[in-house]
Amino acid sequence: MPNPKRRHSRARRDKRRSHDALEAPSLADCPNCHEKRLPHRACPHCGFYRDREVIETAEE
């Protein structure tokens, strides 16, 4: 098996790793309660998805 003859520089290594950073999930506003939620999922605060209640939440 071939082995590297020379060591890769720090710049070359870091250029390869530049895409490895973690990203925060994108959040959308719930049209019902205006809290942040993940897109294409029911709102965990009010239980609504696409203008109807799909999850029962505890009334306070």
Contacts in CASP RR format, 6 or more apart in sequence:
PFRMAT RR
TARGET T0000
AUTHOR 0000-0000-0000
METHOD contacts of the structure
MODEL  1
MPNPKRRHSRARRDKRRSHDALEAPSLADCPNCHEKRLPHRACPHCGFYR
DREVIETAEE
25 38 0 8 1.000
26 39 0 8 1.000
27 36 0 8 1.000
27 37 0 8 1.000
27 38 0 8 1.000
27 39 0 8 1.000
28 36 0 8 1.000
28 37 0 8 1.000
28 38 0 8 1.000
28 39 0 8 1.000
29 35 0 8 1.000
29 36 0 8 1.000
29 37 0 8 1.000
30 36 0 8 1.000
30 37 0 8 1.000
30 43 0 8 1.000
30 45 0 8 1.000
30 46 0 8 1.000
30 48 0 8 1.000
31 48 0 8 1.000
31 51 0 8 1.000
32 43 0 8 1.000
32 46 0 8 1.000
32 48 0 8 1.000
32 51 0 8 1.000
33 43 0 8 1.000
33 45 0 8 1.000
33 46 0 8 1.000
33 48 0 8 1.000
35 43 0 8 1.000
35 45 0 8 1.000
35 46 0 8 1.000
37 43 0 8 1.000
37 44 0 8 1.000
37 45 0 8 1.000
41 49 0 8 1.000
42 48 0 8 1.000
42 49 0 8 1.000
42 54 0 8 1.000
42 55 0 8 1.000
43 49 0 8 1.000
44 55 0 8 1.000
45 57 0 8 1.000
46 53 0 8 1.000
46 57 0 8 1.000
47 53 0 8 1.000
47 54 0 8 1.000
47 55 0 8 1.000
47 56 0 8 1.000
47 57 0 8 1.000
48 54 0 8 1.000
49 55 0 8 1.000
END
